[in-house]
Amino acid sequence: MIYSSGNIEVNWTEEDYKNLAWFTNDAHEEKFNATVNTDTYDVGVSMCFEDLPQVFLNVAKQFNINCPVVAINRMAPGKILPYHRDLFKTYKKRNNISDNQDILRIIVFLEDTKAGHQLWIEDQPCYGKAGSYFGWERDTIHMAANLGWEDRYIMQITGCKPNIVKEVSNPSEGEVTLDTTGYEVIFRNGAWYRI
């Protein structure tokens, strides 16, 4: 299910993303859990997540998420990421994210959708102009493919859904809730403490 979608202002240029230091991870099973056998697919995407231009880090700040991590992805023609669920192993490890925190993934189109460029979230195709974005929660199946003639460029933002903690007007001693980062807290001696 699409968690959020919309449009943001495009304040980047082709020069900001076309000549980055690309990295390709060939061990895809570490990154996602495919819902189909991937042996017959040309699975792959190149990405850059280090030394990104500041413009992309500024874009991530426009979204209401905790612990945002930004990557720019390039998908060559003929490449596919078949229907899968993201595992977020690296994200969780590097950012000390617990299993009970709600992780979000947001894709921002860096260019207008071109012929053959695909993003599907469950059974919904997602396309649009540069600046269009689509987000989903952990465990949502999705896929991406480039069945066109030109490279496909997107920004990928991973983060945690902010927990909206209901302010307790008169908490009782020993009351337990979640704080804004998803950790359990307990009310003791007039203050909240992490458990």
N, C-alpha and C positions, 0 to 999 in steps of 0.2 A: 504494500500500500504506500502511496506517495505521502510522505510526512509533510512536506512543504514544497512549494514551487512558486516561481515568480520571475522577476527581472531586476537586475541591478545595472547601474550605469557602467558602461564600458570605458575604463580609463587606462587600458593597456594597449600595446601595439604589437604587431607581429614580431618586431625585433625583441620584445620582452620574452618571447617563448620559443621561437623557432630554432634558435641556436644554443640551447641549454646543453649541459653535460648529461647526456641520457644514460640511463642504467636499465638493463633488462634482467629480470629475475626469471630464470628458466625453471625453478622449482615451484610451480604454480600451486601444488597441493599444500604448500606452506601458507599460502595467502587466502585460499578460498576452498569451499567444499562444493564441488560441481554436482549438479543434480543429474547430469548425463555423463556417459563415458566420453572422455576427452581425447582418446587415442586417435580419432580420425579428424580432429580439428587442428588448425594452425593457431594454437593458443598463444597469446602474447600481447604485451603492451610495454612500451618503453616509458620510463618515468624519470623525473628529476625532483628531488625534495631537499637538496642542500644548496645553499647560496642562491636562493631564488631572489629575483628582483623584488624590492620592497612593495611594488604595486600589488603583488599577489598576496602578500601578508596583510596589506591594508584591506583587501577584499574580504579576507576571512574574518576581519573584525566586524564586518557588517552583519554577521550571523550571530544569533544568541546561543552560542555553544561554549562549553568549558573545554579546556585543554585542546585547542584546535591545532591540527597538523595539516600542512598544505603540501600537495604534490601536483606537478604538472605532468599530464600523461599525453603520450603521442602513440596513436595506433596506426600502423601502416596498412595499406590496402591488403585485403585478404586475411587479416588477423581477426580473431574472435575471442571473447571471453564468454563462453556459453553460460546458460542459466546456472547461477551459483548463489551461495550465501557466503559473505565475507567472514573470516575467522577473527581478524583483528589481533592476532597473536603478537606481532611486533609492536603495534600501537599500544596494546595493554601493558606489555612488558616495559617499553621505554617510558611510559607515562604513569606507571603505577596505578593502572585502572583496574578496579575490582570487577568481578563477574556480575555483580548486581547493578552496576552502572549502565544506563541506557546509552548505547553508542549510536551516533548518527553518521551518515555519509551524505555529503552534498556534492553534486556535480554541477559545475558552472561551465557553460559552453564558451570557449574563447573566440570562436568564429560562428557565423551562421551555419546551421545544419546544412551539409552538402549531400548530394545524391549518394546513397549507400551508407551514410553514417547513421548508426543506430544505437539507441539506448532504450531498453525496455525495463520497466519496473513492474514486476509481476506480469500482468497481461496488458499493460498500458504503454504504448509507444510514447517516447518523450522527444520532442524536437522543438527548435525555435531559433531565434536570432542570437547573436553574440550577447552575452549577459543573461540569457535564460538560465535558470537553475532548477534543479530537482533534488529533493532529499528523501531519504528513507531511513528507517530504523533497522537495527541489527536483526538478523534472521529473515529479512525480506529478500526473496529471490529476485534477481535482476540479471541482465546480460547486456553486453556491448559488442558491436561488430563494426568493421569497416569493409563494406562490400562495394565501395566506390573506387575512385581513381586517385584520390588525394589523401594525404595524411589527415587524421582526425585529432584535434587538440582540445583537451578539456582540463579544467582545474578540478582537483579532487580535494575536498576538505573533510577531514575526519575529526569528530569531537564528541563530547558527551552532552547529552540533553541536560539542560539545567533543571535541577529538581526544584520545584516550587514548594517550598515548605510553608505549610499553613502556620502562621504565627499563633502560638498558643498564648491566649491572654492570661490565663492563670494556670501554668503548668504545675502538676503535682510532683512531689519528690519521687524520683525514680522513673518518671515518664520518658519513653523512648520515641524518637522520630529520626528522620534523615535530615542532614544539613544540606546546604546548597551544592555540595560536591558529591553527594550520594553516600556519605559515611553515616553510620548510625551514631547518634548522640543521645546522651542521657542527661536529664535535669537533676543536678545535685547541688545542694547548698546554695541555691539561687542563681546557678549558671549552667550552661550547656557544656558537656564534655564528650569528646569522642570516645566510643567504646573500643 
